């Protein structure tokens, strides 16, 4: 076990295994104080007390969506990550015969700075790209590129689904987003009858991995088999996604390794890089370009907003005077909106932050009472910026600790009364 940015990790790099059998998060029973905080934030109930003392464990990896909300909210730091590729990534960076590609997600650049003393939410994209170069990555290709591709694919699919209603073999509405791996696993496990509503699009990283080893490899004149792709995510569930057996469209493993924001910060510090003094650097060409629509993917409602921009312009034939569709931005709960599209009519949308809220919308769809055309779901409250792989907020942990101690004290007093 290794401590990284206040979180313990098992140092391993699983290959060719069924990710459904891996504990991506687990409780260290020697540190668990039975406060029950993990119970409150777990969206599936898979983390449970296993004895009379209230010590908790993730009891079944198949039912865990790997969101890591239990980990970031544990007041005692008792929950650890079960998968880490850090050692292997360092090894590949030292190998002159391997071309190592970094693929950072939009939300990473808004969380990474916290590990270097910057205020919460500080944008450090330019320094992040520079740090990746300083670590030895051969190419910095950005997941924001394929976030834009996702918008074009997912928005086009939504338009097609809307237009084909009433026809034979029309795909059902509403269409669900398919970017969040925790949500996808939740739907597969608990709402398999609704999978036809899921967008057929892969997530941005699911697209960038194979693009890097095919189109990208061709453009930089490198054999795909020599490329080693590193997905850099705010999310523990992305480690599960990277291991999914179907992720091999390039003819190789599309994603060779996945690290989270905390692990990237650890690698930068271990390499002795002065992060805050780095210049701002742009990602490399070919697979590094992006728009503002890609950046907002990290927030709940961002995928919806970006897709609606495309759908509005295609369906109406007009450009949006103001691309900000703030009505769909959601920090918590469920947000619904009717978006008027000229020459088409009303597009009804919903955005759910958190899987407990997602379940409410899924139940409506299952019952045939859902009025929506398009539903965005993010597993983590507020979206990827609050993912389970982001830096741990010391102030939040201190507050959670105080609340947990008060709860434990009250429970102890009740037992001894």
N, C-alpha and C positions, 0 to 999 in steps of 0.2 A: 504494500500500500504506500502511496505517496501523497503528501499534502500539497495541493495546488490552490493558491488563492483562498485559503480557508476551507477547502473541501477535499476530502480524501478520495482517491481514485485507485482502482486496481489497474496496474500497468500490464496491459495485454493488447493484442491486436487480432481479434477473431477474424477468421477467413472461412468461407464455404461452410457456414453453419446456419441453422435455422434461427433467425433472430428472435422468434417467438419464445424460444427456450432460454433466453439470456435475461438475467436480472440487470437491467441497465441502471436501476437505482435499487438500493437495499438499505436496511436499517442495521447499524452496529448495535447489537443488543447491550453491549457494555456501556454505551453512552446514552441509550434511551432512558428518559425519565418519566415515561408514561403520561405525558401531559395531554396527549390527544390532539395536538395541533394538526398533525398529518391527516387525521381523520376528517378534519373540517375542510381541508383543501383538496383531498383526493377526489377526482371526479367519478371514479368507478367503485370505490369501496374496497379496493384490492389490498390496501394497507390496513392491517387489523391487529388487534391485541391477540397475542398467542398464549397468554397465561394469566393467572389471577393477579399478577403484579402489574398487568397492563402494558408489558413490553410488546412493541409492535414489530411487524415484519411485512414485507410485500409477500403475500402468500402464494401468488400464482403469476408468473411473468406473462402468461398469455393474456390475462385480463388487464395488465398494466399498460397504459398508453404512453409511458415513458416521458411524461411531460416534465417531471422533476419539480413540480410545485411543492411537493412534500419536502424536497431537499432545501429549496431556497427559503422555505418558511419554518424549518425546524429550528427552534430556539437554542438547541443544545449542540448543533452541528453533528447530529447522530446519523445522518443519512449520507451515504457515499455513492459515487458513480462506479458502476461495475465494468466499464469499458474505457480504455484510454489508448490512443494511438501515438501519444507524444514521442515515446522512445523510437518507434518505427519511423516517424516523420523526420526526426533528427538524423537517423541513420540514412534515410533516402536523400536528405539534403547534402550529406557528405559524400554521396556516391556520384562520381563524375559521369557515370554511364546512364544515370537516371535523370529525366527531365521532370522536374517537380513543378506542378501547377497549383497555385492557390486560388480558391474560389469562395471569397467571403460574402456572406449574406448582408442585406441592407441594414439590419438591426445591429450588427456587430459594431459598426462604426459609430453608433450612438451609445454603446455600452463600454467599449474597450477603454476609453479615456478614464473611466472611474478607477481602474486599476493603477492609474498613474497620477492620481490626485486631482483629476479634473472634476468639475461639478457634474452631477447626474445629468445625462442626456447631451453632454457636449459632443458636437460632431468632430470626429478625428479621422475622417476618411482618407485625407491626403497623407497623414502621418502613418496610418495603418498600412497603406500601400507601400510607403517608404520602408516601414519596418519589415514587411514581407520580403522586400528586395534585400534588405540588410541580413535577413535570416538565411538567404541563399535561394529563395524560390526563383526558378528560371523565368517564369511568366506569372504576372498578376492578372488573371482574368477574373472578371467580377460577376457575381451572381445577379447583380442588377441588370446585366445584359439580358439574361434569360427571364428575369422578372418582366421585362418588356415583351419578350417573346410569349410568355405566359398570357399576358394581357391580350395580345393579338389572337392567340389560339382560343383562350377561354371566352373572350368577348365575341369572337366570330361564332363559336359554338353556341353561345347564348342566343345570338341573333338567329342562327339556323333553327334552333329549337322553337323559338317564338314563331318563326315564319312557317314552320311545318305543322303547327297544331291543326288538328282536324283532318290531317292526311293519314293514310294507312301507315302503320309502323312508325308513327311520330315518336320521338324520344320524349320522355315525360318532363313536365315542369312541376315544381321549380327545379332549377339546376343548382346543385351545391358546388361550392368551390372545392378544389382538391389540392391546395398548396400545403396544408398543415398535416404533418404525418401523425400527430397525436389524434387529430380529428378523424383522419382516414382509418386508423386502426380502431378507433372507437366505433365508427360506423360499421366496419367489417365485423366487429365482435358483437355489437348490440343491435344494429339495425341493418343486417345483411339484405333484407328485403327492399331496402331503399337505395342500393348501390347503383341502380340504373339512373338515379337522379344525379349521381356524382359526375362532375365534369370528367371527360376522358383525358384531359391534359395532365401530364406529369407536373410535379412541382418545379420551380425554377432550377433547383440543384439537380433534379432528375433529368432536366434537359441539358444543363451545362456540362455534366459529366461526359455523356456520349459525344456532345459537340466538341469538347476539348480533345477527345481521342480520335475524332474523324476530321471534321472541317478544320478545327484549330491545328491539328497535327499536320494536315496538308498545307495549310497556309504558312506555317513556320518550318516546313520541310523536315519533319521529325516523324519517325515511325510511331504509330499509336501504341505499340507494345512497349516502347521505352518511356511512355508518359505515366507519371504517378500523380493522380489527382487528389487534392486535399480540400475537402469541404469544410468551411469554417463557419460555424453556426451559433446562434444564441440559444440553441435548443438541444436537449439530450435526445429527444425523439428522432432527430435527424441521423443519429448513429444507427438507430434501428432501420430507418429508411435506406441508408447507404448499403445495408447488408441484405436488403430484400433480394431474393433470388432472381426476380425479373429485371433487376437493374444491370443489364449486360448488353444493351442494344448496340454498343460500339464494337462488339466482338470480343471485348475484354470486360473486366469489372469496370463499370462506369465511374464509380466512386471508390477509390482505394482506401481512403482514410477520412474520418470525420473527427474534428476537434471542435470544442466550444470556445466561447469568448474567454473564459477563465484560463483555458489551456494555452490559448494564443498569448495572453498576457504573461503567463509563466514562461513560455518559450522566449519571448522578447527579453524578459528580465534575466533569464538564464544565460542568454547570449551576450549580456552586458550592453545592450543597446539603450541609449538615452532617448527614450521615446519622445519626450516633450521637446527635445531640441532638434528633432528630425524636420527636414523640409517637407512641404506638401508635394506629393507625387501623384500623377495620374496613373490609372491602370494601363496595362499594355493594350495596344490596338488589337483588332480582330474580334476579340470577345470581351472587350473592356468598356465599350460605349454604353450609355444608358440615358434615360430621361428622368424627369422628376416623378413620373408615374411609378417607376421602379422603386424609388426611395421610400414612398409611402406604404409599400408592402409591409413594412415592419410594424405598422399600427393596425389595430382592429378597425375595420372599415376601409383600409387602404386598398385592398384588392378590389373590393366592391367599387370604390370611387374610380379607380383606374379603368376597370372594365366598363363602367357606365360612360366614361368619357368616350371610349371607342364606340360603344353601342349607340350612343346619342348621335355621333357624327355620321355613322354608317346608315342608321335608320332614318335620320332626318335629312341627311345631305347637307347639314349646316355645321359650322364650327361653333363650339361653345364660346360665348363671349368671355366667360370666367370659368376656367377649368376646375375651380374648387367646388366640389359638391359636398359641403360640410355636413349636410343633413345626415349622411350615412356614417360619420365618424363616431366611434363608440369606444368608451373606456370600460364600461361594465354593463352587464345586463343584456337586453335585447333592444335594438333600435330598428324601427321600421320607417319606410318612406315611400311615397308615391312620386315618381319622377316623370314629369310630362315631357314627352318627346314629340316635336313637331312632325307632322305627316305620319305619325304612327299611333300615338295615344299614350296611355299611362303604363309605365313599367313599375311594378310593385316589387320592392326589395326588402330584405331583412338582414341584419347583421347581429350575430350572437357572439358575445365575449364569454368564454368559459363553456365547458361541456355540459354543465348542469342546465344552462340556458339553451344549448344546442339540442338537448334531449326534448325540451318543450316544443321546439320547432319540428323536430323529427316526429314527435307524436302527432302533431297536426298533419304532417304529410302522410303519415301512415293511415290516419283516419280519413284522409281525403278532404280535409277542411282547410288546407293551406291556400291562401289567396295569392301567394308570391310567385314571381317569375324567377327570382335569383336570390340565393341565400349564401351569405359568407359566414364561415365559422372558423374561429381561432380558439385553440385549446387554452392558451394562457391568457389571463385577464389583461385586457388592454392590447393584446397581440404579442408579436415576437419580441418586442423591446423588453417585455417582462418574462422572457423565456427562462427555462430552468438551467440554461447554460451561461447566463449572464453573471456579471460580478455580484457578489453578495453585498447588500447594503448594510454596513455595520449599525446604522441607526435603526433600521428595520429589525435587525436581529436583536438589538438591545431591547426594543419595545416588545417584541415577541417573547423575549426571555422574561421580562417583568410580568407580562400577562400570564405566562406559563407558571411562573413561581407562585403567583397569587392563586391560580387555579389549583395547583398541587397542594398548597398550604390549606386552602379551603376544604379540599377533599380529605386531607389527612385529619384536619380538625373534626370533620363530620364522622370519620371512622372511629376516632378515639373518644367522641363525646359520650 
